[in-house]
């Protein structure tokens, strides 16, 4: 999941546009991470050294790794180590942006270093999602004044992003959340979450063409019209996610929560009288809004 937040960092820093990032997220499934990007990430080589080796490679019939060893930039063991690792998704994204001429190797090197520094991230932190650093990144990123329980919101959002990756796709960028008093989109699927302590509301909202694409991704079927099946499909994702959330809450805290039947709203605003946040997630096919109120 660090790839999604690294992409958001690049967007917020003005290093990429939303269109460039969306294209890279879509293209990265066909990208092979090169040794140079892996070496930059590991701190074995600088961007300048990588660029120099690329220039040398254009004049000799040798692999980049062999040239780098001959020049003393890396050892054979370091090359074997880099090539044996499965590249992390944020590196694949960076490689794609370099391939698409959006970033140079030097710009990627600086951006990655700055991102690690500002989030106090080590290489071990970035090797997978099972880390408290991820929770902190999400909590800091979605820090919205007025939320009653930051830990609960962080848990809900962390699970949401993981479920999007698992069931819809990883080609998305988290965008900043905002406090809202209503949701006014063409399509809204809402569901209440109730317990002795909460009377919460959650929803998925977006315009019709995006709504259909979201349903297509989740159902893995070709869909053309926002009909009852599409409603049911988007609603199924919300119900699946909310179901996993309340099971986790029960297992972790012994809190019993229930889900009410979903409500489908078309071209009608939904108003809220309690603290509500709108969490936009920009996929390559458009932006989906997740509404969270008083959970």
Secondary structure as a PSIPRED ss2 file (coil, helix, strand):
# PSIPRED VFORMAT (PSIPRED V4.0)

   1 X C   1.000  0.000  0.000
   2 X H   0.000  1.000  0.000
   3 X H   0.000  1.000  0.000
   4 X H   0.000  1.000  0.000
   5 X H   0.000  1.000  0.000
   6 X H   0.000  1.000  0.000
   7 X H   0.000  1.000  0.000
   8 X H   0.000  1.000  0.000
   9 X H   0.000  1.000  0.000
  10 X H   0.000  1.000  0.000
  11 X H   0.000  1.000  0.000
  12 X H   0.000  1.000  0.000
  13 X C   1.000  0.000  0.000
  14 X C   1.000  0.000  0.000
  15 X C   1.000  0.000  0.000
  16 X C   1.000  0.000  0.000
  17 X C   1.000  0.000  0.000
  18 X H   0.000  1.000  0.000
  19 X H   0.000  1.000  0.000
  20 X H   0.000  1.000  0.000
  21 X H   0.000  1.000  0.000
  22 X H   0.000  1.000  0.000
  23 X H   0.000  1.000  0.000
  24 X H   0.000  1.000  0.000
  25 X H   0.000  1.000  0.000
  26 X H   0.000  1.000  0.000
  27 X H   0.000  1.000  0.000
  28 X H   0.000  1.000  0.000
  29 X H   0.000  1.000  0.000
  30 X H   0.000  1.000  0.000
  31 X C   1.000  0.000  0.000
  32 X C   1.000  0.000  0.000
  33 X C   1.000  0.000  0.000
  34 X C   1.000  0.000  0.000
  35 X H   0.000  1.000  0.000
  36 X H   0.000  1.000  0.000
  37 X H   0.000  1.000  0.000
  38 X H   0.000  1.000  0.000
  39 X H   0.000  1.000  0.000
  40 X H   0.000  1.000  0.000
  41 X H   0.000  1.000  0.000
  42 X H   0.000  1.000  0.000
  43 X C   1.000  0.000  0.000
  44 X C   1.000  0.000  0.000
  45 X C   1.000  0.000  0.000
  46 X C   1.000  0.000  0.000
  47 X H   0.000  1.000  0.000
  48 X H   0.000  1.000  0.000
  49 X H   0.000  1.000  0.000
  50 X H   0.000  1.000  0.000
  51 X H   0.000  1.000  0.000
  52 X H   0.000  1.000  0.000
  53 X H   0.000  1.000  0.000
  54 X H   0.000  1.000  0.000
  55 X H   0.000  1.000  0.000
  56 X H   0.000  1.000  0.000
  57 X H   0.000  1.000  0.000
  58 X C   1.000  0.000  0.000
  59 X C   1.000  0.000  0.000
  60 X C   1.000  0.000  0.000
  61 X C   1.000  0.000  0.000
  62 X C   1.000  0.000  0.000
  63 X C   1.000  0.000  0.000
  64 X H   0.000  1.000  0.000
  65 X H   0.000  1.000  0.000
  66 X H   0.000  1.000  0.000
  67 X H   0.000  1.000  0.000
  68 X H   0.000  1.000  0.000
  69 X H   0.000  1.000  0.000
  70 X H   0.000  1.000  0.000
  71 X C   1.000  0.000  0.000
  72 X C   1.000  0.000  0.000
  73 X C   1.000  0.000  0.000
  74 X C   1.000  0.000  0.000
  75 X C   1.000  0.000  0.000
  76 X H   0.000  1.000  0.000
  77 X H   0.000  1.000  0.000
  78 X H   0.000  1.000  0.000
  79 X H   0.000  1.000  0.000
  80 X H   0.000  1.000  0.000
  81 X H   0.000  1.000  0.000
  82 X H   0.000  1.000  0.000
  83 X H   0.000  1.000  0.000
  84 X H   0.000  1.000  0.000
  85 X C   1.000  0.000  0.000
  86 X C   1.000  0.000  0.000
  87 X C   1.000  0.000  0.000
  88 X C   1.000  0.000  0.000
  89 X H   0.000  1.000  0.000
  90 X H   0.000  1.000  0.000
  91 X H   0.000  1.000  0.000
  92 X H   0.000  1.000  0.000
  93 X H   0.000  1.000  0.000
  94 X H   0.000  1.000  0.000
  95 X H   0.000  1.000  0.000
  96 X H   0.000  1.000  0.000
  97 X H   0.000  1.000  0.000
  98 X H   0.000  1.000  0.000
  99 X H   0.000  1.000  0.000
 100 X C   1.000  0.000  0.000
 101 X C   1.000  0.000  0.000
 102 X C   1.000  0.000  0.000
 103 X C   1.000  0.000  0.000
 104 X C   1.000  0.000  0.000
 105 X H   0.000  1.000  0.000
 106 X H   0.000  1.000  0.000
 107 X H   0.000  1.000  0.000
 108 X H   0.000  1.000  0.000
 109 X H   0.000  1.000  0.000
 110 X H   0.000  1.000  0.000
 111 X H   0.000  1.000  0.000
 112 X H   0.000  1.000  0.000
 113 X H   0.000  1.000  0.000
 114 X H   0.000  1.000  0.000
 115 X H   0.000  1.000  0.000
 116 X H   0.000  1.000  0.000
 117 X H   0.000  1.000  0.000
 118 X H   0.000  1.000  0.000
 119 X C   1.000  0.000  0.000
 120 X C   1.000  0.000  0.000
 121 X C   1.000  0.000  0.000
 122 X C   1.000  0.000  0.000
 123 X H   0.000  1.000  0.000
 124 X H   0.000  1.000  0.000
 125 X H   0.000  1.000  0.000
 126 X H   0.000  1.000  0.000
 127 X C   1.000  0.000  0.000
 128 X C   1.000  0.000  0.000
 129 X C   1.000  0.000  0.000
 130 X C   1.000  0.000  0.000
 131 X C   1.000  0.000  0.000
 132 X H   0.000  1.000  0.000
 133 X H   0.000  1.000  0.000
 134 X H   0.000  1.000  0.000
 135 X H   0.000  1.000  0.000
 136 X H   0.000  1.000  0.000
 137 X H   0.000  1.000  0.000
 138 X H   0.000  1.000  0.000
 139 X H   0.000  1.000  0.000
 140 X H   0.000  1.000  0.000
 141 X H   0.000  1.000  0.000
 142 X C   1.000  0.000  0.000
 143 X C   1.000  0.000  0.000
 144 X C   1.000  0.000  0.000
 145 X C   1.000  0.000  0.000
 146 X C   1.000  0.000  0.000
 147 X C   1.000  0.000  0.000
 148 X C   1.000  0.000  0.000
 149 X C   1.000  0.000  0.000
 150 X H   0.000  1.000  0.000
 151 X H   0.000  1.000  0.000
 152 X H   0.000  1.000  0.000
 153 X H   0.000  1.000  0.000
 154 X H   0.000  1.000  0.000
 155 X H   0.000  1.000  0.000
 156 X H   0.000  1.000  0.000
 157 X H   0.000  1.000  0.000
 158 X H   0.000  1.000  0.000
 159 X H   0.000  1.000  0.000
 160 X H   0.000  1.000  0.000
 161 X H   0.000  1.000  0.000
 162 X H   0.000  1.000  0.000
 163 X H   0.000  1.000  0.000
 164 X H   0.000  1.000  0.000
 165 X H   0.000  1.000  0.000
 166 X H   0.000  1.000  0.000
 167 X H   0.000  1.000  0.000
 168 X C   1.000  0.000  0.000
 169 X C   1.000  0.000  0.000
 170 X C   1.000  0.000  0.000
 171 X C   1.000  0.000  0.000
 172 X E   0.000  0.000  1.000
 173 X E   0.000  0.000  1.000
 174 X E   0.000  0.000  1.000
 175 X C   1.000  0.000  0.000
 176 X C   1.000  0.000  0.000
 177 X C   1.000  0.000  0.000
 178 X E   0.000  0.000  1.000
 179 X E   0.000  0.000  1.000
 180 X C   1.000  0.000  0.000
 181 X C   1.000  0.000  0.000
 182 X E   0.000  0.000  1.000
 183 X E   0.000  0.000  1.000
 184 X C   1.000  0.000  0.000
 185 X C   1.000  0.000  0.000
 186 X C   1.000  0.000  0.000
 187 X E   0.000  0.000  1.000
 188 X E   0.000  0.000  1.000
 189 X E   0.000  0.000  1.000
 190 X E   0.000  0.000  1.000
 191 X E   0.000  0.000  1.000
 192 X E   0.000  0.000  1.000
 193 X E   0.000  0.000  1.000
 194 X E   0.000  0.000  1.000
 195 X C   1.000  0.000  0.000
 196 X C   1.000  0.000  0.000
 197 X C   1.000  0.000  0.000
 198 X C   1.000  0.000  0.000
 199 X E   0.000  0.000  1.000
 200 X E   0.000  0.000  1.000
 201 X E   0.000  0.000  1.000
 202 X E   0.000  0.000  1.000
 203 X E   0.000  0.000  1.000
 204 X E   0.000  0.000  1.000
 205 X E   0.000  0.000  1.000
 206 X E   0.000  0.000  1.000
 207 X C   1.000  0.000  0.000
 208 X H   0.000  1.000  0.000
 209 X H   0.000  1.000  0.000
 210 X H   0.000  1.000  0.000
 211 X H   0.000  1.000  0.000
 212 X H   0.000  1.000  0.000
 213 X H   0.000  1.000  0.000
 214 X H   0.000  1.000  0.000
 215 X H   0.000  1.000  0.000
 216 X H   0.000  1.000  0.000
 217 X H   0.000  1.000  0.000
 218 X H   0.000  1.000  0.000
 219 X H   0.000  1.000  0.000
 220 X C   1.000  0.000  0.000
 221 X C   1.000  0.000  0.000
 222 X C   1.000  0.000  0.000
 223 X C   1.000  0.000  0.000
 224 X C   1.000  0.000  0.000
 225 X C   1.000  0.000  0.000
 226 X C   1.000  0.000  0.000
 227 X C   1.000  0.000  0.000
 228 X H   0.000  1.000  0.000
 229 X H   0.000  1.000  0.000
 230 X H   0.000  1.000  0.000
 231 X H   0.000  1.000  0.000
 232 X H   0.000  1.000  0.000
 233 X H   0.000  1.000  0.000
 234 X H   0.000  1.000  0.000
 235 X H   0.000  1.000  0.000
 236 X H   0.000  1.000  0.000
 237 X H   0.000  1.000  0.000
 238 X H   0.000  1.000  0.000
 239 X H   0.000  1.000  0.000
 240 X H   0.000  1.000  0.000
 241 X H   0.000  1.000  0.000
 242 X H   0.000  1.000  0.000
 243 X H   0.000  1.000  0.000
 244 X H   0.000  1.000  0.000
 245 X H   0.000  1.000  0.000
 246 X H   0.000  1.000  0.000
 247 X H   0.000  1.000  0.000
 248 X H   0.000  1.000  0.000
 249 X H   0.000  1.000  0.000
 250 X H   0.000  1.000  0.000
 251 X H   0.000  1.000  0.000
 252 X H   0.000  1.000  0.000
 253 X H   0.000  1.000  0.000
 254 X C   1.000  0.000  0.000
 255 X C   1.000  0.000  0.000
 256 X C   1.000  0.000  0.000
 257 X C   1.000  0.000  0.000
 258 X E   0.000  0.000  1.000
 259 X E   0.000  0.000  1.000
 260 X C   1.000  0.000  0.000
 261 X C   1.000  0.000  0.000
 262 X C   1.000  0.000  0.000
 263 X E   0.000  0.000  1.000
 264 X E   0.000  0.000  1.000
 265 X E   0.000  0.000  1.000
 266 X E   0.000  0.000  1.000
 267 X C   1.000  0.000  0.000
 268 X C   1.000  0.000  0.000
 269 X C   1.000  0.000  0.000
 270 X E   0.000  0.000  1.000
 271 X E   0.000  0.000  1.000
 272 X C   1.000  0.000  0.000
 273 X C   1.000  0.000  0.000
 274 X C   1.000  0.000  0.000
 275 X C   1.000  0.000  0.000
 276 X E   0.000  0.000  1.000
 277 X E   0.000  0.000  1.000
 278 X E   0.000  0.000  1.000
 279 X E   0.000  0.000  1.000
 280 X E   0.000  0.000  1.000
 281 X E   0.000  0.000  1.000
 282 X E   0.000  0.000  1.000
 283 X E   0.000  0.000  1.000
 284 X C   1.000  0.000  0.000
 285 X C   1.000  0.000  0.000
 286 X E   0.000  0.000  1.000
 287 X E   0.000  0.000  1.000
 288 X E   0.000  0.000  1.000
 289 X E   0.000  0.000  1.000
 290 X E   0.000  0.000  1.000
 291 X E   0.000  0.000  1.000
 292 X E   0.000  0.000  1.000
 293 X E   0.000  0.000  1.000
 294 X C   1.000  0.000  0.000
 295 X C   1.000  0.000  0.000
